[in-house]
Amino acid sequence: MGVLWEVGLADFIIVTLVLGGGAAFMTGRAVARSWEPVAKAIAWIVLLTCAVRFIHFALFHGTLLSMHYYLVDFVLLALAAVLGHRLTRFRQMTRRYAWAIEPSGLLSWRQRG
């Protein structure tokens, strides 16, 4: 048992990072594409975290109601969702409003001077 994973490192990487992280990233993108705020993506991540914890419980005999591992999974999935949301919003702003907005960093923009 580690601080980040409960049963095994491979299980944690496959279920939480690859499957859950990919779904969280796509959730963030979907919310951004509908021009909704990132808080809506975080609300969906709460439900996704429940599903990820259930997969750990059902397939790898992890604990279903462990607050520690629930929070670890939630933070990692929320980071993936925020990254997906910010990347999509950056692309929306710099492509749709190219006449008024210019990129100013990796995931940020500013008004044209």
Number of C-alpha atoms within 10 A of each C-alpha: 8 8 8 15 18 18 16 13 12 10 17 20 14 12 18 25 18 13 13 25 24 17 18 31 22 19 25 33 24 17 22 24 13 9 13 14 13 20 12 13 24 22 11 16 27 17 11 21 25 16 13 23 22 17 17 20 15 12 10 14 12 18 16 16 12 11 10 13 19 17 14 16 27 24 16 18 28 26 18 24 29 21 19 24 26 18 18 20 25 20 15 15 17 19 13 11 12 13 10 12 16 18 17 12 9 8 13 15 16 13 13 11 6
